[in-house]
Amino acid sequence: ENRFTTHRLSELSLVTTESGCLAIEPARDAPFFSFSPEEIDALRTVLATDRNSLLRHVPSEFAHRQIQKLACARCHGQLEGAPELTNLGGKLKGEWCELFIAGRVPYKPRHWLPQRMPAFPAYAAELSRGLAMEHGYDMESVTEPDLNRESAEIGRQLAGAAGGFSCVSCHPIGSIGASMIFETTGINFAYIAARLRRDYFERWLLNPLAIDPTSKMPTYFDEEGRSPLIDIHDGDARRQIHAIWEYLRLGDQMPPPPGLNATP
C-alpha cells in the first residue's frame, strides 16, 4: 500500500518550494527530477499564480495529446498518399474535418488508397477545433457570398482541356473520371470546396510545391501572378483562381467542362 503523503498542489507556495524538488539544490529527502534552471523558473512562475491556467481547456493542446494517443503519425506522413498532419488544420474546413474524423463522410476522398481512416467520433469535434486553432483559425468557416454563376462558368472553362488548364486530366469531375491517370488520380472536384479552406486553395494553386514538395500538381502561374491563359481575365491569377473556386462551389451539381459528357 502506498502511504506516501505530500502537500496538495493548491497548498504549495514559493516558500515550500525553496527546499523541495524545485529548489536549486533539492533537500536530500526531496525527489530529484533533473529540472533545468529554466524549467524550475517556469514551474515557480505557475505556482506564484492562482493556478487556474492548469484547469483551462486548450483545444490545440488537446489535439496534440490525442494525435499522440491515437497514433495518427503511424499513417500520416508515413504511408504514401496519407497527408502530413502539420498542414491539416490550415487546409481543411473545421466542419468537414469533424465529420471526417467522426466517420460521417459518405465518400473516401483518396479512394485509391488501400488503407482506411479509422473513425474517432468521441474526439472529432475537439480534435478538429484544436487542429484549426494550431493555424490560427476558428472551427467555423468564413461565410462566403452568394455563388457567382457567371464566374463559375468561367471556372468551368478553365478546368477543361480546350483552352483551359486541363484539370480533368488528373482530377475526376463529378461523375467523369480523370482522362489521363499517371500514378494516382487527384481529389474529385465535387469534393474540394466542401473540404478545403478558401485561402488554402488559393495558396495551393499559386504554388503547390511550396506547400508539398512531393506533389505532382503542376504550377500554372508565374511569380508575378500571371497565367499563360491571357484571354481569360487578362491572365490574372487571382481572378482565374476565384473563377475556378466558384465552379468548385457547385459541388456534385457542377456541369462537366466543355467537350465532356457527364458519364462515368
VENMOFEN-V671655 format. One record per run of one state. SS is the DSSP state (H for helix, E for strand, C for the rest). FROM is the first residue (numbers start at 0). TO is the last residue. If there is no record, write none. Layout:
ss:SS from:FROM to:TO
ss:SS from:FROM to:TO
//
This chain:
ss:C from:0 to:7
ss:H from:8 to:10
ss:C from:11 to:35
ss:H from:36 to:46
ss:C from:47 to:50
ss:H from:51 to:54
ss:C from:55 to:57
ss:H from:58 to:68
ss:C from:69 to:70
ss:H from:71 to:73
ss:C from:74 to:86
ss:H from:87 to:90
ss:E from:91 to:91
ss:C from:92 to:92
ss:H from:93 to:100
ss:C from:101 to:122
ss:H from:123 to:133
ss:C from:134 to:147
ss:H from:148 to:158
ss:C from:159 to:165
ss:H from:166 to:168
ss:C from:169 to:169
ss:E from:170 to:170
ss:C from:171 to:171
ss:E from:172 to:172
ss:C from:173 to:174
ss:E from:175 to:175
ss:C from:176 to:184
ss:E from:185 to:185
ss:C from:186 to:187
ss:H from:188 to:194
ss:E from:195 to:195
ss:C from:196 to:196
ss:H from:197 to:205
ss:C from:206 to:206
ss:H from:207 to:210
ss:C from:211 to:219
ss:E from:220 to:220
ss:C from:221 to:224
ss:E from:225 to:226
ss:C from:227 to:231
ss:H from:232 to:234
ss:E from:235 to:235
ss:H from:236 to:247
ss:C from:248 to:249
ss:H from:250 to:252
ss:C from:253 to:263
//
